[in-house]
């Protein structure tokens, strides 16, 4: 599911991939529901391609969001994305105890919480990648 959800640099919020046009992507804002184009010069990142640094490597964003969902019982996060840096680090330490404190910045945690809240408010609660059928 997260492969279809996009972050576009310079634009607020998240976007759902609707379709591809020549030289652009047709995206729909999760905030307003309006459709726009994302051009090839825009920095577009799929949430399915993002991972957070841990002491043992990288943890896919889908797993991090699932852990936040479990901590929050599937509702909006109890901490504000604009909370104090130390509060953000403490909160994230409860979700991912082995996160790399050198490489994961408070701004990363803030963005994660904002994205989580937006996804939950948009009714997107399944963060795990879809299993592909490999029938022979």
C-alpha positions as CSV (number, residue, x, y, z in Angstrom):
1,X,0.0,0.0,0.0
2,X,2.8,2.4,0.8
3,X,4.3,2.1,-2.7
4,X,1.3,4.1,-4.0
5,X,1.7,6.9,-1.4
6,X,4.2,9.6,-2.4
7,X,6.0,12.4,-0.7
8,X,6.8,15.3,-3.1
9,X,9.6,17.7,-2.0
10,X,8.4,21.2,-1.6
11,X,4.7,20.2,-1.3
12,X,2.9,19.7,2.0
13,X,1.4,16.4,2.9
14,X,1.3,13.1,1.1
15,X,-0.1,12.1,-2.3
16,X,-1.7,9.0,-3.7
17,X,-0.5,7.9,-7.1
18,X,-3.5,7.9,-9.5
19,X,-1.8,7.2,-12.8
20,X,1.1,8.1,-15.0
21,X,1.0,10.6,-17.8
22,X,3.7,11.4,-20.4
23,X,6.5,13.1,-18.4
24,X,4.4,13.4,-15.2
25,X,2.6,11.5,-12.5
26,X,-1.1,12.2,-11.7
27,X,-1.3,12.4,-7.9
28,X,-4.1,13.1,-5.5
29,X,-3.5,15.0,-2.2
30,X,-4.5,13.0,0.9
31,X,-5.2,16.4,2.6
32,X,-7.5,18.1,0.0
33,X,-8.3,15.3,-2.4
34,X,-7.4,17.5,-5.4
35,X,-5.5,16.0,-8.3
36,X,-2.2,17.5,-9.5
37,X,0.7,16.6,-11.7
38,X,4.1,15.8,-10.4
39,X,6.7,16.4,-13.1
40,X,10.0,14.6,-13.7
41,X,11.9,17.5,-12.1
42,X,10.0,17.1,-8.8
43,X,11.7,15.0,-6.2
44,X,9.1,12.2,-5.6
45,X,9.7,9.5,-3.1
46,X,7.5,6.5,-2.5
47,X,6.9,5.7,1.2
48,X,7.6,2.1,0.4
49,X,11.2,3.0,-0.5
50,X,12.0,4.8,2.8
51,X,13.7,3.2,5.8
52,X,14.9,4.4,9.2
53,X,18.4,3.7,10.5
54,X,18.8,1.3,13.4
55,X,21.9,0.0,15.1
56,X,21.5,-3.2,13.2
57,X,20.9,-1.7,9.7
58,X,17.7,-0.2,8.2
59,X,14.1,-0.8,9.2
60,X,11.5,-0.3,6.4
61,X,9.1,2.6,7.0
62,X,6.2,0.1,6.7
63,X,7.5,-1.7,9.8
64,X,8.0,1.6,11.7
65,X,4.5,2.8,10.9
66,X,3.1,-0.6,12.0
67,X,4.9,-0.2,15.3
68,X,3.6,3.3,15.8
69,X,0.1,2.0,15.0
70,X,0.4,-0.8,17.6
71,X,1.7,1.7,20.2
72,X,-1.2,4.1,19.5
73,X,-3.9,1.4,19.0
74,X,-4.6,2.5,15.5
75,X,-5.5,6.1,16.3
76,X,-3.6,9.4,15.8
77,X,-0.3,9.7,17.6
78,X,-0.4,11.0,21.2
79,X,2.7,13.2,20.6
80,X,2.7,16.3,18.4
81,X,5.1,16.4,15.5
82,X,6.1,19.9,16.8
83,X,7.0,18.5,20.3
84,X,10.4,19.1,21.9
85,X,13.4,17.3,20.3
86,X,14.0,15.2,23.4
87,X,10.3,14.3,23.7
88,X,10.4,13.1,20.0
89,X,13.5,11.0,20.6
90,X,12.0,9.5,23.8
91,X,8.8,8.6,21.9
92,X,10.6,7.1,19.0
93,X,12.8,5.2,21.4
94,X,9.6,3.5,22.7
95,X,8.6,2.6,19.1
96,X,12.1,1.6,17.8
97,X,14.3,1.0,20.8
98,X,17.5,0.4,18.7
99,X,17.2,3.4,16.4
100,X,20.5,5.0,15.4
101,X,20.6,8.2,17.5
102,X,23.4,9.6,15.4
103,X,21.6,9.3,12.0
104,X,17.9,9.7,12.9
105,X,17.2,13.4,13.5
106,X,14.3,14.9,15.4
107,X,13.1,16.3,12.0
108,X,12.9,12.8,10.7
109,X,10.8,11.7,13.7
110,X,8.6,14.7,13.3
111,X,8.0,13.9,9.7
112,X,7.2,10.3,10.5
113,X,4.6,11.3,13.1
114,X,3.1,13.8,10.6
115,X,2.9,11.1,7.9
116,X,1.4,8.6,10.3
117,X,-1.3,11.0,11.5
118,X,-2.1,11.9,7.9
119,X,-2.3,8.3,6.8
120,X,-4.6,7.3,9.8
121,X,-6.8,10.4,9.2
122,X,-7.1,9.3,5.5
123,X,-8.2,5.8,6.4
124,X,-5.0,4.2,5.4
125,X,-4.2,1.7,8.2
126,X,-2.5,-1.2,6.4
127,X,1.2,-0.3,6.1
128,X,2.6,-3.7,5.2
129,X,3.6,-4.4,1.6
130,X,1.2,-6.6,-0.3
131,X,2.3,-10.2,-0.6
132,X,3.0,-11.1,-4.2
133,X,1.7,-14.5,-5.4
134,X,4.5,-16.7,-6.6
135,X,2.4,-19.6,-7.9
136,X,4.2,-22.0,-10.2
